[in-house]
Amino acid sequence: MHVDAMDTPQLVAVVPIGPDTTATELMVMSWFAAGHEVLWIPIIEVGSDREGAEHARVDAEQIGEPRVLRAMADLAGLPHGIKGWLVHAHLDNTCVVAVRGSTPWPSERSPTRSPVRR
């Protein structure tokens, strides 16, 4: 991706765009390129054991609130290893999940529905 210092808004590629870039990755990049905010909502998994709910509550406290992402580079600031829904500012549902691992790229999960509804 070519980034010119005079372009507005500026894009910063977290990883280079190449032949292996998925349609989902390109879609998320287009949200940021259009200047839209993206909401990251952490997915808190609850175990089936007796302490599952308590562990989930502690995890939720440690992970914190949903985060508003305004640029691609904000994906790198997500908590490492925690899955979360990526919701475009103008949508009420999503099929995109992002987790910061070795690369902070989103992936598509299907068939699932996000908890976001209007």
LINHUNOR-V883658 format. One record per residue. N is the residue number from 0. RES is the residue in one letter. SS is DSSP state (a for helix, b for strand, c for the rest). PHI is phi in whole degrees, 0 to 359 (* if undefined). D_CENTER is the distance of its C-alpha to the mean C-alpha in Angstrom with 1 decimal. Layout:
((N;RES;SS;PHI;D_CENTER) (N;RES;SS;PHI;D_CENTER))
This chain:
((0;M;c;*;20.2) (1;H;c;274;22.9) (2;V;c;241;22.1) (3;D;c;259;25.1) (4;A;c;300;25.6) (5;M;c;270;27.0) (6;D;c;290;24.1) (7;T;c;226;22.2) (8;P;c;285;19.3) (9;Q;c;281;19.0) (10;L;c;251;16.3) (11;V;c;237;15.7) (12;A;c;283;14.7) (13;V;c;287;12.9) (14;V;c;225;14.7) (15;P;c;294;17.4) (16;I;c;279;17.4) (17;G;c;209;20.0) (18;P;c;295;21.5) (19;D;c;268;19.0) (20;T;c;294;15.9) (21;T;c;276;14.7) (22;A;a;298;14.8) (23;T;a;295;11.2) (24;E;a;299;10.4) (25;L;a;296;13.1) (26;M;a;297;12.0) (27;V;a;296;8.6) (28;M;a;300;11.1) (29;S;a;293;13.5) (30;W;a;300;11.6) (31;F;a;292;11.6) (32;A;a;299;15.1) (33;A;c;280;16.4) (34;G;c;85;15.6) (35;H;c;276;13.4) (36;E;c;278;11.2) (37;V;b;233;7.7) (38;L;b;262;7.3) (39;W;b;256;5.0) (40;I;b;247;7.7) (41;P;b;297;8.7) (42;I;c;260;10.7) (43;I;c;263;14.1) (44;E;c;269;16.4) (45;V;c;252;20.1) (46;G;c;288;22.7) (47;S;c;272;25.9) (48;D;c;282;28.3) (49;R;c;300;30.2) (50;E;c;266;27.9) (51;G;a;305;24.7) (52;A;a;294;24.1) (53;E;a;294;25.2) (54;H;a;298;22.9) (55;A;a;295;19.9) (56;R;a;297;21.1) (57;V;a;296;21.5) (58;D;a;301;18.0) (59;A;a;299;16.6) (60;E;a;295;18.8) (61;Q;a;288;17.8) (62;I;a;288;14.0) (63;G;c;93;14.6) (64;E;c;284;13.3) (65;P;c;303;10.1) (66;R;b;236;9.2) (67;V;b;271;9.6) (68;L;b;253;8.2) (69;R;c;249;11.2) (70;A;c;208;11.1) (71;M;a;305;9.6) (72;A;a;298;11.2) (73;D;a;296;9.2) (74;L;a;299;6.5) (75;A;a;290;9.8) (76;G;a;267;10.4) (77;L;c;289;8.0) (78;P;c;300;10.6) (79;H;b;296;11.8) (80;G;c;80;11.8) (81;I;c;257;10.0) (82;K;b;283;7.9) (83;G;b;203;5.8) (84;W;b;288;5.6) (85;L;b;255;4.0) (86;V;b;240;7.5) (87;H;b;298;9.6) (88;A;c;304;12.2) (89;H;c;252;15.0) (90;L;c;246;14.0) (91;D;c;251;14.9) (92;N;c;206;13.2) (93;T;c;207;10.5) (94;C;c;236;10.6) (95;V;b;254;7.2) (96;V;b;240;5.7) (97;A;b;239;3.9) (98;V;b;222;6.7) (99;R;b;275;8.5) (100;G;c;234;11.8) (101;S;c;291;14.3) (102;T;c;226;11.8) (103;P;c;272;8.2) (104;W;c;269;7.6) (105;P;b;285;5.8) (106;S;b;223;8.7) (107;E;b;261;10.5) (108;R;c;245;12.1) (109;S;c;208;15.4) (110;P;c;271;17.3) (111;T;c;222;15.2) (112;R;c;233;14.6) (113;S;c;282;12.2) (114;P;c;281;14.1) (115;V;c;269;13.8) (116;R;c;215;17.2) (117;R;c;252;19.6))
